[in-house]
Amino acid sequence: MDTIFPFGFPLATAFYLTLFVVTLVLHVLFMNYVLAGTAWLAWSIVTGRVRLGAKSAEIAKNEPATCESILADWIPTMLSGAITAGVAPLLFVQILYQREFYTANLLLFNRWMSILPILILGFYSLYVLRSNWLTRRSAIVKSVTGLLPFVCVAFVAYSWTENHLLSMNGPEKWKSFYAQDRQFYFEPQILPRLAVWAFGSIPTMCLWLAWQLHYRQSVKLPLDPSSTPQLSRIAIFGLIASIVGGTTYYLSAPQIATIFFGPMARWYLILAVAGVIAQFFGWIKIHRARTISLQPLLICSAGLMATVAGMSVCREAIRIVTLGQLRFDELVAQHAAAMEVDGFWVFLLFAVINIGLIAWCFRLVQGNTIATDDEVRGA
């Protein structure tokens, strides 16, 4: 624990830690789009900025695409991608922290299992937002329906944070939690920790949208001229809010400073901070130009990857140090035993298949969007 992540760990442990972080980053990129995107849609629907209903309504009015309409098109696909990309880190976290992960699941039990039906409800409610049925409902029904996907996704995000923090407690706290027959776990750092990731999801979503807008510009598809400045303002707000959330989280748990500036995580913290600075620079350039060109997009993309990867390693360093050297030594033996079990190549095969299927789904959605825009221009 006194060397930079993942060096200094035995081969099996370093292997699984690296795969866990890499696959977690991929999942976070998708999930951030969904979390921040559903929040944006919910706000737009409640304030009346977005009209709910099928695409035909927009086609008839011959309206250029907005950030909100792109989000409504893409969030169901991105949620599917987030769920699929979440399978791999879920498998690796069970190998790395078997007792801790399973104990937290069992202690939360019904509350933990409720994320499945709630996630399904949130997923299908995204399609209801596009239905003609909703266009005939009252304003209250539309507002509630618009809020539902965000509430469901936010509940899942909170549940994962809650489960993660509970898993890092020792047996004595687990016994106390069980004896009290509690359904929710809370400690002071849950909210600031969740805020870091929630606000951090905003720049990620904005970058996804920026690439989508850039593509639409390149193929001469109609765009709302206010989309680019609006997007850059929201991205910069998200960066500032995530810094505030990160500072609050840093102050809420004194041991965080020791871990972040310790040998395992300090260079990744520097990488994350450098990524934030790069994102600020890229988004300011986009805001001033009022158009999305390739250079600032690449700067923002490199910065975002640096920030998400750096913070993911810092997140893992907190868990490793919190568990302690004695417990982690026990886990190391389990990792070595797991590495002797066959099946890695099967996992790799299905990972490639899933990546191909996700790419194919994206291509289908993109093709459908282009066809719709052709109809708009021909209307």
C-alpha positions as CSV (number, residue, x, y, z in Angstrom):
1,M,0.0,0.0,0.0
2,D,3.0,2.3,-0.1
3,T,3.5,2.3,-3.9
4,I,1.5,3.8,-6.8
5,F,-1.6,1.9,-7.8
6,P,-1.6,-0.9,-8.9
7,F,2.1,-1.6,-8.4
8,G,3.2,-3.2,-5.2
9,F,0.4,-5.7,-5.2
10,P,0.8,-9.3,-6.2
11,L,0.2,-10.1,-9.8
12,A,-3.4,-11.5,-9.4
13,T,-4.5,-8.6,-7.2
14,A,-3.0,-6.0,-9.5
15,F,-4.6,-7.7,-12.5
16,Y,-8.1,-7.7,-11.0
17,L,-7.7,-4.2,-9.6
18,T,-6.7,-2.9,-13.0
19,L,-9.5,-4.6,-14.8
20,F,-12.0,-3.4,-12.2
21,V,-10.9,0.2,-12.6
22,V,-10.8,0.1,-16.4
23,T,-14.3,-1.5,-16.7
24,L,-15.7,0.9,-14.0
25,V,-14.5,3.9,-16.0
26,L,-16.4,2.6,-19.0
27,H,-19.5,2.1,-16.9
28,V,-19.2,5.5,-15.4
29,L,-19.0,7.2,-18.8
30,F,-22.4,5.7,-19.8
31,M,-24.0,6.1,-16.4
32,N,-23.0,9.7,-16.2
33,Y,-24.9,10.5,-19.4
34,V,-28.0,8.8,-18.0
35,L,-27.9,10.4,-14.5
36,A,-27.2,14.0,-15.7
37,G,-29.3,13.5,-18.8
38,T,-32.4,12.4,-16.9
39,A,-32.0,15.3,-14.5
40,W,-31.8,17.7,-17.4
41,L,-34.8,16.2,-19.1
42,A,-36.8,16.3,-15.8
43,W,-36.0,20.0,-15.3
44,S,-36.9,20.8,-18.8
45,I,-40.2,18.9,-18.7
46,V,-41.3,20.4,-15.3
47,T,-40.4,24.0,-16.5
48,G,-42.2,23.4,-19.8
49,R,-39.1,23.8,-22.0
50,V,-39.8,20.4,-23.6
51,R,-43.0,19.1,-25.1
52,L,-43.6,15.4,-24.5
53,G,-44.7,13.0,-27.1
54,A,-43.7,11.1,-30.2
55,K,-41.3,12.3,-32.8
56,S,-44.1,13.1,-35.2
57,A,-45.0,16.2,-33.2
58,E,-41.5,17.6,-33.8
59,I,-41.5,16.6,-37.4
60,A,-44.8,18.3,-38.0
61,K,-43.4,21.6,-36.6
62,N,-40.2,21.3,-38.6
63,E,-38.1,22.1,-35.5
64,P,-34.3,21.8,-35.4
65,A,-32.8,19.4,-32.9
66,T,-32.1,20.7,-29.4
67,C,-30.0,19.1,-26.6
68,E,-33.2,18.0,-24.9
69,S,-34.5,16.2,-28.1
70,I,-31.1,14.5,-28.5
71,L,-31.2,13.4,-24.9
72,A,-34.8,12.0,-25.3
73,D,-33.6,10.0,-28.3
74,W,-30.4,8.6,-26.8
75,I,-31.0,8.1,-23.1
76,P,-32.7,4.7,-23.4
77,T,-29.8,3.4,-25.5
78,M,-27.2,4.9,-23.1
79,L,-29.0,3.3,-20.1
80,S,-28.8,0.0,-21.9
81,G,-25.1,0.6,-22.5
82,A,-24.6,1.6,-18.8
83,I,-26.3,-1.6,-17.6
84,T,-24.3,-3.8,-20.0
85,A,-21.0,-2.0,-19.2
86,G,-21.8,-2.4,-15.5
87,V,-21.7,-6.2,-15.6
88,A,-17.9,-6.5,-15.8
89,P,-17.0,-4.2,-12.8
90,L,-19.8,-6.0,-10.8
91,L,-18.0,-9.3,-11.5
92,F,-14.6,-8.0,-10.6
93,V,-15.7,-6.4,-7.3
94,Q,-17.0,-9.8,-6.2
95,I,-13.6,-11.3,-6.9
96,L,-11.8,-8.5,-5.2
97,Y,-14.0,-8.0,-2.1
98,Q,-16.2,-11.1,-1.8
99,R,-17.1,-11.0,1.9
100,E,-17.4,-7.2,2.1
101,F,-19.6,-6.9,-1.0
102,Y,-21.9,-9.9,-0.2
103,T,-22.3,-8.8,3.4
104,A,-23.4,-5.3,2.4
105,N,-25.9,-6.9,0.0
106,L,-27.4,-9.2,2.6
107,L,-27.6,-6.5,5.3
108,L,-29.5,-4.2,3.0
109,F,-31.4,-7.1,1.4
110,N,-34.9,-6.0,0.3
111,R,-33.7,-2.4,0.0
112,W,-30.8,-3.5,-2.1
113,M,-32.8,-5.8,-4.3
114,S,-35.4,-3.1,-5.0
115,I,-32.9,-1.4,-7.4
116,L,-33.8,-4.0,-10.0
117,P,-37.6,-3.3,-10.3
118,I,-36.9,0.5,-9.9
119,L,-34.3,0.4,-12.6
120,I,-36.7,-1.4,-14.9
121,L,-39.4,1.1,-14.1
122,G,-37.0,4.0,-14.9
123,F,-35.9,2.3,-18.2
124,Y,-39.4,1.9,-19.5
125,S,-40.6,5.3,-18.3
126,L,-38.0,6.7,-20.8
127,Y,-40.1,5.3,-23.6
128,V,-43.3,6.6,-22.1
129,L,-41.8,10.1,-22.5
130,R,-41.9,9.6,-26.3
131,S,-45.4,8.1,-26.5
132,N,-48.5,9.8,-28.0
133,W,-50.4,8.7,-25.0
134,L,-48.6,11.2,-22.9
135,T,-49.4,14.1,-25.1
136,R,-53.1,13.8,-24.1
137,R,-52.4,13.8,-20.3
138,S,-52.6,16.7,-17.9
139,A,-49.6,18.8,-17.0
140,I,-49.3,17.1,-13.6
141,V,-49.1,13.6,-15.2
142,K,-46.5,14.9,-17.6
143,S,-44.4,16.4,-14.9
144,V,-44.5,13.3,-12.7
145,T,-43.7,11.1,-15.7
146,G,-40.8,13.4,-16.6
147,L,-39.4,13.2,-13.1
148,L,-39.7,9.4,-12.8
149,P,-36.7,8.4,-14.9
150,F,-34.4,10.7,-12.9
151,V,-35.8,9.6,-9.5
152,C,-35.3,6.0,-10.4
153,V,-31.7,6.5,-11.7
154,A,-30.9,8.7,-8.7
155,F,-32.2,6.0,-6.3
156,V,-30.0,3.4,-7.9
157,A,-27.0,5.8,-7.6
158,Y,-27.7,6.4,-3.9
159,S,-28.1,2.7,-3.3
160,W,-24.8,1.9,-4.8
161,T,-23.1,4.6,-2.8
162,E,-24.8,3.3,0.4
163,N,-23.8,-0.3,-0.4
164,H,-20.2,0.7,-1.1
165,L,-19.8,2.6,2.2
166,L,-21.5,-0.1,4.2
167,S,-19.2,-2.8,2.7
168,M,-16.1,-1.0,4.0
169,N,-17.2,-1.3,7.6
170,G,-15.9,-4.1,9.8
171,P,-17.8,-7.0,11.3
172,E,-18.6,-5.0,14.5
173,K,-20.5,-2.3,12.6
174,W,-22.2,-5.0,10.5
175,K,-23.4,-6.7,13.6
176,S,-24.8,-3.5,15.0
177,F,-26.5,-2.6,11.8
178,Y,-28.1,-6.1,11.7
179,A,-29.2,-5.9,15.3
180,Q,-31.0,-2.7,14.7
181,D,-32.9,-4.2,11.8
182,R,-32.3,-1.2,9.7
183,Q,-33.2,-0.9,6.0
184,F,-31.1,2.2,5.2
185,Y,-27.4,2.9,6.0
186,F,-26.3,6.4,6.5
187,E,-23.0,8.1,7.5
188,P,-22.1,11.8,7.0
189,Q,-19.9,11.3,4.0
190,I,-22.6,9.6,1.9
191,L,-24.1,12.9,0.6
192,P,-20.9,14.7,-0.3
193,R,-19.5,11.6,-1.8
194,L,-22.6,11.2,-3.9
195,A,-22.5,14.9,-4.8
196,V,-19.0,14.5,-6.3
197,W,-20.1,11.8,-8.7
198,A,-23.5,13.4,-9.4
199,F,-22.1,16.8,-10.3
200,G,-19.2,15.1,-12.1
201,S,-21.7,13.4,-14.3
202,I,-22.7,16.8,-15.8
203,P,-19.5,17.5,-17.8
204,T,-19.5,13.8,-18.9
205,M,-23.0,14.2,-20.3
206,C,-22.2,17.5,-21.9
207,L,-19.2,16.0,-23.7
208,W,-21.3,13.1,-25.1
209,L,-23.8,15.7,-26.3
210,A,-21.0,17.9,-27.7
211,W,-19.8,15.0,-29.8
212,Q,-23.3,14.4,-31.0
213,L,-23.8,18.0,-31.9
214,H,-20.4,18.1,-33.7
215,Y,-21.5,15.1,-35.7
216,R,-24.8,16.8,-36.6
217,Q,-22.9,19.9,-37.7
218,S,-20.6,17.8,-39.9
219,V,-23.5,16.2,-41.8
220,K,-25.4,19.5,-42.0
221,L,-28.4,18.4,-39.9
222,P,-30.6,21.2,-38.4
223,L,-29.6,22.4,-35.0
224,D,-31.0,24.9,-32.6
225,P,-28.3,27.7,-32.5
226,S,-28.7,28.1,-28.8
227,S,-27.6,24.5,-28.1
228,T,-23.8,25.1,-28.1
229,P,-23.6,28.0,-25.7
230,Q,-26.2,26.4,-23.5
231,L,-24.2,23.2,-23.4
232,S,-20.9,24.9,-22.6
233,R,-22.5,26.9,-19.7
234,I,-24.0,23.7,-18.2
235,A,-20.6,21.9,-18.6
236,I,-18.7,24.7,-16.8
237,F,-21.4,24.8,-14.1
238,G,-20.9,21.0,-13.6
239,L,-17.2,21.4,-13.3
240,I,-17.5,24.1,-10.7
241,A,-20.2,22.2,-8.8
242,S,-18.1,19.0,-8.8
243,I,-15.1,20.9,-7.4
244,V,-17.3,22.3,-4.6
245,G,-18.7,18.8,-3.9
246,G,-15.2,17.3,-3.9
247,T,-14.0,19.9,-1.4
248,T,-17.0,19.2,0.8
249,Y,-16.3,15.5,0.6
250,Y,-12.6,16.1,1.4
251,L,-13.5,18.1,4.5
252,S,-16.2,15.6,5.6
253,A,-13.7,12.7,6.2
254,P,-10.3,13.6,7.6
255,Q,-8.7,10.3,6.5
256,I,-9.4,11.2,2.9
257,A,-6.6,13.7,2.8
258,T,-4.1,11.1,4.0
259,I,-5.2,8.6,1.4
260,F,-5.4,11.1,-1.5
261,F,-1.9,12.5,-0.9
262,G,-0.5,9.1,0.0
263,P,1.8,7.1,-2.4
264,M,-1.0,5.0,-3.8
265,A,-3.3,7.8,-5.1
266,R,-1.4,11.1,-5.2
267,W,-0.4,10.9,-8.9
268,Y,-3.9,9.9,-9.9
269,L,-5.3,12.9,-7.9
270,I,-2.9,15.1,-9.8
271,L,-4.1,13.5,-13.1
272,A,-7.8,14.1,-12.1
273,V,-7.1,17.8,-11.3
274,A,-5.2,18.3,-14.5
275,G,-8.1,16.7,-16.3
276,V,-10.5,19.2,-14.8
277,I,-8.2,22.1,-15.8
278,A,-8.1,20.8,-19.4
279,Q,-11.9,20.5,-19.5
280,F,-12.3,24.1,-18.3
281,F,-9.9,25.2,-21.1
282,G,-11.8,23.2,-23.7
283,W,-15.3,24.3,-22.7
284,I,-14.3,28.0,-22.5
285,K,-13.0,27.8,-26.0
286,I,-16.3,26.2,-27.2
287,H,-18.3,28.9,-25.3
288,R,-16.3,31.7,-26.9
289,A,-16.5,30.3,-30.4
290,R,-20.2,29.4,-30.0
291,T,-19.6,26.4,-32.2
292,I,-18.1,22.9,-31.6
293,S,-14.8,22.3,-33.3
294,L,-12.7,19.2,-33.1
295,Q,-9.7,20.6,-31.2
296,P,-11.5,21.7,-28.0
297,L,-13.6,18.5,-28.1
298,L,-10.4,16.5,-28.1
299,I,-9.0,18.6,-25.2
300,C,-12.3,18.1,-23.2
301,S,-12.3,14.4,-24.0
302,A,-8.7,13.9,-22.8
303,G,-9.4,15.9,-19.7
304,L,-12.5,13.9,-18.9
305,M,-10.8,10.6,-19.3
306,A,-8.0,11.8,-17.0
307,T,-10.5,13.0,-14.4
308,V,-12.7,9.9,-14.4
309,A,-9.8,7.5,-14.4
310,G,-7.9,9.4,-11.7
311,M,-10.9,9.7,-9.4
312,S,-11.8,6.0,-10.0
313,V,-8.3,5.0,-8.7
314,C,-8.6,7.4,-5.8
315,R,-12.0,5.9,-5.0
316,E,-10.4,2.4,-4.9
317,A,-7.5,3.6,-2.9
318,I,-9.9,4.8,-0.2
319,R,-11.5,1.3,0.0
320,I,-8.1,-0.5,0.1
321,V,-6.7,1.7,2.9
322,T,-9.9,1.6,4.8
323,L,-10.0,-2.2,4.8
324,G,-6.5,-2.3,6.2
325,Q,-3.3,-4.3,5.6
326,L,-4.4,-7.4,7.6
327,R,-7.7,-7.8,5.8
328,F,-6.2,-7.0,2.4
329,D,-3.6,-9.7,2.9
330,E,-6.4,-12.2,3.4
331,L,-8.0,-11.0,0.2
332,V,-4.7,-11.4,-1.7
333,A,-4.8,-15.1,-1.2
334,Q,-8.4,-15.2,-2.6
335,H,-7.3,-13.3,-5.7
336,A,-4.5,-15.7,-6.4
337,A,-6.9,-18.6,-6.1
338,A,-9.4,-16.9,-8.4
339,M,-6.7,-16.4,-11.0
340,E,-6.2,-20.2,-11.2
341,V,-9.8,-20.7,-12.2
342,D,-10.4,-21.1,-15.9
343,G,-12.8,-18.7,-17.6
344,F,-11.0,-15.5,-18.4
345,W,-11.0,-16.1,-22.1
346,V,-14.7,-16.8,-22.0
347,F,-15.2,-13.5,-20.2
348,L,-13.0,-11.8,-22.8
349,L,-15.0,-13.3,-25.7
350,F,-18.3,-12.2,-24.3
351,A,-16.8,-8.7,-23.6
352,V,-16.0,-8.4,-27.2
353,I,-19.4,-9.6,-28.3
354,N,-21.1,-7.2,-25.9
355,I,-19.0,-4.2,-27.1
356,G,-20.0,-5.2,-30.7
357,L,-23.7,-5.3,-29.8
358,I,-23.6,-2.0,-28.0
359,A,-21.9,-0.4,-31.1
360,W,-24.5,-2.0,-33.3
361,C,-27.3,-0.6,-31.2
362,F,-25.7,2.8,-31.3
363,R,-25.5,2.5,-35.1
364,L,-29.2,1.6,-35.3
365,V,-30.2,4.6,-33.1
366,Q,-28.0,6.9,-35.1
367,G,-29.5,5.7,-38.4
368,N,-33.0,6.2,-37.0
369,T,-32.1,9.7,-35.9
370,I,-30.7,10.6,-39.3
371,A,-33.9,9.2,-41.0
372,T,-36.0,11.3,-38.8
373,D,-34.0,14.4,-39.6
374,D,-34.4,13.7,-43.3
375,E,-38.1,13.7,-42.7
376,V,-37.9,17.0,-40.9
377,R,-36.0,18.6,-43.8
378,G,-38.5,17.2,-46.3
379,A,-41.6,18.2,-44.3
